Amino acid sequence: MTVPPPNFTPADFTPIYARVQRFIRDEIASGRLKEGDRVPSEPALAERFGTTRATVARALQELVYEGSIVRRSGSGTFVAPRSISAPIDLTRVRSFEEQVTSLGARIDYELLGFDHRAVTGDEAHKLHLDPDGRVYALDRLRIVDGKRISLEHRIIPEELGRRITLEMLRTQSIHQILDEAFGLRVWRVEGRIRAGVAREDMARTLGIEAGSALIIRDYVLYSIDRRPLVTGESFYRDDFHIDYIVQQSETD
């Protein structure tokens, strides 16, 4: 007589700490747990899964490492704020806005200033302008899903800036304006990424504490014929991050 195999399911072989993690991830993904919501306590999770608090603590700590939840001493464990990323892609020019909206996020702008002024020496050098030329200096806030994420400071040559409308600045990225309004697609970006801290006025604009860490991107945007179009800086809160992948060439 052949004895039928036990009726096991995949869950029977899943470690309990992994089941706890899957439960919390599913609650977040479904929207039952939203950003800032308190996660069930260690005792409650231990009772639910028939395990020890040590096992639950291990599960929660790994979720902290991956950025799904945050633990606040004396307060409990909460769903972490959504992390905003703009990966480095060395094969394609994509604006911050294009990267963020591709992830399903909404981006809005708050125009802070669009001033017509004399060019500085450094700006003239980067944009190939006459030393006595004039530029437009754009300052605006990028708001992602209702959260203040980035402050952008752009220097635009006068010949382009005088044709940019306030409506454009309230609704479109600089890449989009250059492409759609002027037929100038951004073909190349040269820049650097550095760390900094938020001055008091900048911190107030971004809704963070003065002295908080910032990621700063300096750059010049070029057209296909290597004409410099725009230069400037973007300042990002520290909950923004940059993903990248480095892969060894098969020929090396």
Secondary structure as a PSIPRED ss2 file (coil, helix, strand):
# PSIPRED VFORMAT (PSIPRED V4.0)

   1 M C   1.000  0.000  0.000
   2 T C   1.000  0.000  0.000
   3 V C   1.000  0.000  0.000
   4 P C   1.000  0.000  0.000
   5 P C   1.000  0.000  0.000
   6 P C   1.000  0.000  0.000
   7 N C   1.000  0.000  0.000
   8 F C   1.000  0.000  0.000
   9 T C   1.000  0.000  0.000
  10 P H   0.000  1.000  0.000
  11 A H   0.000  1.000  0.000
  12 D H   0.000  1.000  0.000
  13 F H   0.000  1.000  0.000
  14 T C   1.000  0.000  0.000
  15 P C   1.000  0.000  0.000
  16 I H   0.000  1.000  0.000
  17 Y H   0.000  1.000  0.000
  18 A H   0.000  1.000  0.000
  19 R H   0.000  1.000  0.000
  20 V H   0.000  1.000  0.000
  21 Q H   0.000  1.000  0.000
  22 R H   0.000  1.000  0.000
  23 F H   0.000  1.000  0.000
  24 I H   0.000  1.000  0.000
  25 R H   0.000  1.000  0.000
  26 D H   0.000  1.000  0.000
  27 E H   0.000  1.000  0.000
  28 I H   0.000  1.000  0.000
  29 A H   0.000  1.000  0.000
  30 S H   0.000  1.000  0.000
  31 G C   1.000  0.000  0.000
  32 R C   1.000  0.000  0.000
  33 L C   1.000  0.000  0.000
  34 K C   1.000  0.000  0.000
  35 E C   1.000  0.000  0.000
  36 G C   1.000  0.000  0.000
  37 D C   1.000  0.000  0.000
  38 R E   0.000  0.000  1.000
  39 V C   1.000  0.000  0.000
  40 P C   1.000  0.000  0.000
  41 S C   1.000  0.000  0.000
  42 E H   0.000  1.000  0.000
  43 P H   0.000  1.000  0.000
  44 A H   0.000  1.000  0.000
  45 L H   0.000  1.000  0.000
  46 A H   0.000  1.000  0.000
  47 E H   0.000  1.000  0.000
  48 R H   0.000  1.000  0.000
  49 F H   0.000  1.000  0.000
  50 G C   1.000  0.000  0.000
  51 T C   1.000  0.000  0.000
  52 T C   1.000  0.000  0.000
  53 R H   0.000  1.000  0.000
  54 A H   0.000  1.000  0.000
  55 T H   0.000  1.000  0.000
  56 V H   0.000  1.000  0.000
  57 A H   0.000  1.000  0.000
  58 R H   0.000  1.000  0.000
  59 A H   0.000  1.000  0.000
  60 L H   0.000  1.000  0.000
  61 Q H   0.000  1.000  0.000
  62 E H   0.000  1.000  0.000
  63 L H   0.000  1.000  0.000
  64 V H   0.000  1.000  0.000
  65 Y H   0.000  1.000  0.000
  66 E H   0.000  1.000  0.000
  67 G C   1.000  0.000  0.000
  68 S C   1.000  0.000  0.000
  69 I E   0.000  0.000  1.000
  70 V E   0.000  0.000  1.000
  71 R E   0.000  0.000  1.000
  72 R E   0.000  0.000  1.000
  73 S C   1.000  0.000  0.000
  74 G C   1.000  0.000  0.000
  75 S C   1.000  0.000  0.000
  76 G E   0.000  0.000  1.000
  77 T E   0.000  0.000  1.000
  78 F E   0.000  0.000  1.000
  79 V E   0.000  0.000  1.000
  80 A C   1.000  0.000  0.000
  81 P C   1.000  0.000  0.000
  82 R C   1.000  0.000  0.000
  83 S C   1.000  0.000  0.000
  84 I E   0.000  0.000  1.000
  85 S E   0.000  0.000  1.000
  86 A C   1.000  0.000  0.000
  87 P C   1.000  0.000  0.000
  88 I C   1.000  0.000  0.000
  89 D C   1.000  0.000  0.000
  90 L C   1.000  0.000  0.000
  91 T C   1.000  0.000  0.000
  92 R C   1.000  0.000  0.000
  93 V C   1.000  0.000  0.000
  94 R C   1.000  0.000  0.000
  95 S C   1.000  0.000  0.000
  96 F H   0.000  1.000  0.000
  97 E H   0.000  1.000  0.000
  98 E H   0.000  1.000  0.000
  99 Q H   0.000  1.000  0.000
 100 V H   0.000  1.000  0.000
 101 T H   0.000  1.000  0.000
 102 S H   0.000  1.000  0.000
 103 L C   1.000  0.000  0.000
 104 G C   1.000  0.000  0.000
 105 A C   1.000  0.000  0.000
 106 R C   1.000  0.000  0.000
 107 I E   0.000  0.000  1.000
 108 D E   0.000  0.000  1.000
 109 Y E   0.000  0.000  1.000
 110 E E   0.000  0.000  1.000
 111 L E   0.000  0.000  1.000
 112 L E   0.000  0.000  1.000
 113 G E   0.000  0.000  1.000
 114 F E   0.000  0.000  1.000
 115 D E   0.000  0.000  1.000
 116 H E   0.000  0.000  1.000
 117 R E   0.000  0.000  1.000
 118 A E   0.000  0.000  1.000
 119 V C   1.000  0.000  0.000
 120 T C   1.000  0.000  0.000
 121 G H   0.000  1.000  0.000
 122 D H   0.000  1.000  0.000
 123 E H   0.000  1.000  0.000
 124 A H   0.000  1.000  0.000
 125 H H   0.000  1.000  0.000
 126 K H   0.000  1.000  0.000
 127 L H   0.000  1.000  0.000
 128 H C   1.000  0.000  0.000
 129 L C   1.000  0.000  0.000
 130 D C   1.000  0.000  0.000
 131 P C   1.000  0.000  0.000
 132 D C   1.000  0.000  0.000
 133 G C   1.000  0.000  0.000
 134 R E   0.000  0.000  1.000
 135 V E   0.000  0.000  1.000
 136 Y E   0.000  0.000  1.000
 137 A E   0.000  0.000  1.000
 138 L E   0.000  0.000  1.000
 139 D E   0.000  0.000  1.000
 140 R E   0.000  0.000  1.000
 141 L E   0.000  0.000  1.000
 142 R E   0.000  0.000  1.000
 143 I E   0.000  0.000  1.000
 144 V E   0.000  0.000  1.000
 145 D C   1.000  0.000  0.000
 146 G C   1.000  0.000  0.000
 147 K E   0.000  0.000  1.000
 148 R E   0.000  0.000  1.000
 149 I E   0.000  0.000  1.000
 150 S E   0.000  0.000  1.000
 151 L E   0.000  0.000  1.000
 152 E E   0.000  0.000  1.000
 153 H E   0.000  0.000  1.000
 154 R E   0.000  0.000  1.000
 155 I E   0.000  0.000  1.000
 156 I E   0.000  0.000  1.000
 157 P E   0.000  0.000  1.000
 158 E H   0.000  1.000  0.000
 159 E H   0.000  1.000  0.000
 160 L H   0.000  1.000  0.000
 161 G H   0.000  1.000  0.000
 162 R C   1.000  0.000  0.000
 163 R C   1.000  0.000  0.000
 164 I C   1.000  0.000  0.000
 165 T C   1.000  0.000  0.000
 166 L H   0.000  1.000  0.000
 167 E H   0.000  1.000  0.000
 168 M H   0.000  1.000  0.000
 169 L H   0.000  1.000  0.000
 170 R H   0.000  1.000  0.000
 171 T H   0.000  1.000  0.000
 172 Q C   1.000  0.000  0.000
 173 S C   1.000  0.000  0.000
 174 I H   0.000  1.000  0.000
 175 H H   0.000  1.000  0.000
 176 Q H   0.000  1.000  0.000
 177 I H   0.000  1.000  0.000
 178 L H   0.000  1.000  0.000
 179 D H   0.000  1.000  0.000
 180 E H   0.000  1.000  0.000
 181 A H   0.000  1.000  0.000
 182 F H   0.000  1.000  0.000
 183 G C   1.000  0.000  0.000
 184 L C   1.000  0.000  0.000
 185 R C   1.000  0.000  0.000
 186 V C   1.000  0.000  0.000
 187 W C   1.000  0.000  0.000
 188 R E   0.000  0.000  1.000
 189 V E   0.000  0.000  1.000
 190 E E   0.000  0.000  1.000
 191 G E   0.000  0.000  1.000
 192 R E   0.000  0.000  1.000
 193 I E   0.000  0.000  1.000
 194 R E   0.000  0.000  1.000
 195 A E   0.000  0.000  1.000
 196 G E   0.000  0.000  1.000
 197 V E   0.000  0.000  1.000
 198 A C   1.000  0.000  0.000
 199 R C   1.000  0.000  0.000
 200 E H   0.000  1.000  0.000
 201 D H   0.000  1.000  0.000
 202 M H   0.000  1.000  0.000
 203 A H   0.000  1.000  0.000
 204 R H   0.000  1.000  0.000
 205 T H   0.000  1.000  0.000
 206 L H   0.000  1.000  0.000
 207 G C   1.000  0.000  0.000
 208 I C   1.000  0.000  0.000
 209 E C   1.000  0.000  0.000
 210 A C   1.000  0.000  0.000
 211 G C   1.000  0.000  0.000
 212 S C   1.000  0.000  0.000
 213 A E   0.000  0.000  1.000
 214 L E   0.000  0.000  1.000
 215 I E   0.000  0.000  1.000
 216 I E   0.000  0.000  1.000
 217 R E   0.000  0.000  1.000
 218 D E   0.000  0.000  1.000
 219 Y E   0.000  0.000  1.000
 220 V E   0.000  0.000  1.000
 221 L E   0.000  0.000  1.000
 222 Y E   0.000  0.000  1.000
 223 S C   1.000  0.000  0.000
 224 I C   1.000  0.000  0.000
 225 D C   1.000  0.000  0.000
 226 R C   1.000  0.000  0.000
 227 R C   1.000  0.000  0.000
 228 P E   0.000  0.000  1.000
 229 L E   0.000  0.000  1.000
 230 V E   0.000  0.000  1.000
 231 T E   0.000  0.000  1.000
 232 G E   0.000  0.000  1.000
 233 E E   0.000  0.000  1.000
 234 S E   0.000  0.000  1.000
 235 F E   0.000  0.000  1.000
 236 Y E   0.000  0.000  1.000
 237 R E   0.000  0.000  1.000
 238 D C   1.000  0.000  0.000
 239 D C   1.000  0.000  0.000
 240 F E   0.000  0.000  1.000
 241 H E   0.000  0.000  1.000
 242 I C   1.000  0.000  0.000
 243 D C   1.000  0.000  0.000
 244 Y C   1.000  0.000  0.000
 245 I C   1.000  0.000  0.000
 246 V C   1.000  0.000  0.000
 247 Q C   1.000  0.000  0.000
 248 Q C   1.000  0.000  0.000
 249 S C   1.000  0.000  0.000
 250 E C   1.000  0.000  0.000
 251 T C   1.000  0.000  0.000
 252 D C   1.000  0.000  0.000
